[in-house]
Amino acid sequence: MINEVLNKAAAIELFEKEAILFGTSDVVPFYRAIELFGEEAAIFFDENIKWEGYLKGGEDWNAWGACTDKRPMTNYLYKAGFLKLVTEHNYMLVIKAHNESEGGHIFDKYWEERIRRIDERDAEEERKRAERKAKRAAAKAAREAAKKEQEGQQ
């Protein structure tokens, strides 16, 4: 099982090493992708193969067979889907490394501070908007009162 991040060249090399021909395309069967990347690959398929999902049928993955006892169906990844799987694999490893690293903890501290500053700035802007709105409403009420008073004097 692969337990390291892969760059694009390594991912393409792995795809080409593992690919088999189905129809006119080189593909990697799902079972083989799971053997390469572990259960995270099966979870990735389960979460992303759906209507309007991240993995697009016919572009990223497909199936071969007829769903019969004599010709059971098998699913497979095209190169594009395989690269999406590698991206997910890399993401999971990077998140784990981030959470275990000193650099990740430092980044998280500064990111939380950044979010706090943004939230404070947003709250201040909202307070100022509400203040301006209240001033406009008060000015409008004062104009209307002055207009009524002027109409009452006539």
C-alpha positions as CSV (number, residue, x, y, z in Angstrom):
1,M,0.0,0.0,0.0
2,I,1.2,3.5,-0.8
3,N,1.9,5.6,2.2
4,E,3.6,8.6,0.7
5,V,2.5,11.7,-1.2
6,L,2.8,11.5,-5.0
7,N,3.5,14.4,-7.4
8,K,1.8,14.4,-10.8
9,A,4.7,12.7,-12.6
10,A,4.7,9.9,-10.0
11,A,0.9,9.6,-10.1
12,I,0.9,9.3,-13.9
13,E,3.8,6.8,-13.8
14,L,1.8,4.7,-11.2
15,F,-1.3,4.9,-13.4
16,E,0.6,3.7,-16.5
17,K,2.2,0.9,-14.5
18,E,-1.1,-0.3,-13.1
19,A,-3.4,0.4,-16.1
20,I,-5.0,-2.3,-18.2
21,L,-6.9,-2.0,-21.4
22,F,-10.8,-1.9,-21.3
23,G,-12.3,-1.1,-24.6
24,T,-10.1,1.7,-26.1
25,S,-8.9,3.1,-22.8
26,D,-6.3,2.4,-20.2
27,V,-7.9,2.1,-16.8
28,V,-7.2,1.0,-13.2
29,P,-9.9,-1.3,-11.7
30,F,-11.4,-0.1,-8.4
31,Y,-10.2,-3.2,-6.6
32,R,-6.6,-2.5,-7.7
33,A,-6.9,1.2,-6.6
34,I,-8.1,0.0,-3.2
35,E,-5.1,-2.4,-3.0
36,L,-2.8,0.6,-3.8
37,F,-4.4,3.2,-1.5
38,G,-6.3,1.2,1.1
39,E,-9.7,1.6,2.4
40,E,-9.6,5.4,2.0
41,A,-10.0,4.7,-1.7
42,A,-13.2,2.7,-1.1
43,I,-14.5,5.5,1.1
44,F,-13.6,8.1,-1.6
45,F,-15.6,6.1,-4.2
46,D,-18.5,5.8,-1.9
47,E,-18.6,9.5,-1.1
48,N,-17.9,10.8,-4.6
49,I,-19.7,8.5,-7.1
50,K,-23.2,10.0,-7.2
51,W,-25.3,12.3,-9.3
52,E,-23.2,15.5,-9.8
53,G,-20.5,14.0,-7.6
54,Y,-16.8,14.8,-7.8
55,L,-16.1,11.7,-9.7
56,K,-18.0,12.0,-13.0
57,G,-19.3,8.8,-14.7
58,G,-17.8,8.4,-18.2
59,E,-15.1,10.9,-17.5
60,D,-13.4,9.8,-14.3
61,W,-14.8,6.2,-13.9
62,N,-16.9,3.7,-15.7
63,A,-18.0,0.1,-15.5
64,W,-17.5,-3.0,-17.7
65,G,-19.8,-6.0,-17.8
66,A,-23.4,-6.8,-18.0
67,C,-24.5,-7.3,-14.4
68,T,-25.2,-11.0,-15.0
69,D,-23.8,-14.1,-13.3
70,K,-21.9,-14.9,-16.4
71,R,-20.5,-11.4,-16.9
72,P,-20.5,-9.5,-13.6
73,M,-19.8,-5.8,-13.7
74,T,-16.5,-4.3,-12.6
75,N,-15.8,-0.6,-12.0
76,Y,-12.6,1.2,-13.1
77,L,-10.9,4.6,-13.1
78,Y,-9.8,6.5,-16.1
79,K,-6.6,8.5,-15.7
80,A,-8.6,11.6,-14.7
81,G,-10.3,9.7,-11.9
82,F,-7.1,8.1,-10.8
83,L,-5.5,11.5,-10.4
84,K,-8.4,12.7,-8.3
85,L,-7.9,9.6,-6.1
86,V,-4.2,10.4,-5.8
87,T,-5.2,14.0,-4.9
88,E,-7.5,12.7,-2.1
89,H,-4.7,10.3,-0.9
90,N,-2.2,13.2,-0.8
91,Y,-4.7,15.4,1.0
92,M,-5.3,12.8,3.7
93,L,-1.5,12.4,4.2
94,V,-0.9,16.1,4.2
95,I,-3.7,16.8,6.8
96,K,-2.2,14.1,9.0
97,A,1.3,15.5,8.7
98,H,0.0,19.0,9.3
99,N,-1.8,18.0,12.5
100,E,1.3,16.2,13.8
101,S,3.8,19.0,12.8
102,E,5.1,22.0,14.7
103,G,4.6,24.0,11.5
104,G,1.0,22.9,11.3
105,H,0.4,24.1,14.9
106,I,2.1,27.4,14.3
107,F,0.0,27.9,11.1
108,D,-3.2,27.0,12.9
109,K,-2.4,29.6,15.7
110,Y,-1.9,32.4,13.2
111,W,-4.8,31.3,11.0
112,E,-7.1,31.4,14.1
113,E,-5.8,34.9,14.9
114,R,-6.4,35.9,11.4
115,I,-10.0,34.7,11.5
116,R,-10.5,36.5,14.8
117,R,-9.3,39.7,13.3
118,I,-11.6,39.3,10.2
119,D,-14.6,38.5,12.5
120,E,-13.8,41.6,14.6
121,R,-13.5,43.8,11.5
122,D,-16.8,42.4,10.1
123,A,-18.5,43.0,13.4
124,E,-17.2,46.6,13.4
125,E,-18.4,47.2,9.8
126,E,-21.8,45.8,10.7
127,R,-22.0,48.1,13.7
128,K,-21.1,51.1,11.5
129,R,-23.7,50.1,8.9
130,A,-26.4,49.8,11.6
131,E,-25.3,53.2,13.0
132,R,-25.5,54.8,9.6
133,K,-28.9,53.2,9.0
134,A,-30.2,54.5,12.3
135,K,-28.9,58.0,11.5
136,R,-30.6,57.9,8.1
137,A,-33.9,56.8,9.8
138,A,-33.6,59.5,12.4
139,A,-32.9,62.2,9.8
140,K,-35.8,60.9,7.7
141,A,-38.1,61.0,10.8
142,A,-36.9,64.5,11.6
143,R,-37.6,65.7,8.0
144,E,-41.1,64.1,8.1
145,A,-41.8,65.7,11.4
146,A,-40.6,69.1,10.2
147,K,-42.7,68.7,7.0
148,K,-45.8,67.9,9.1
149,E,-45.1,70.8,11.4
150,Q,-44.8,73.1,8.4
151,E,-48.0,71.8,6.9
152,G,-49.7,72.3,10.3
153,Q,-48.7,75.9,10.4
154,Q,-50.1,76.7,7.0
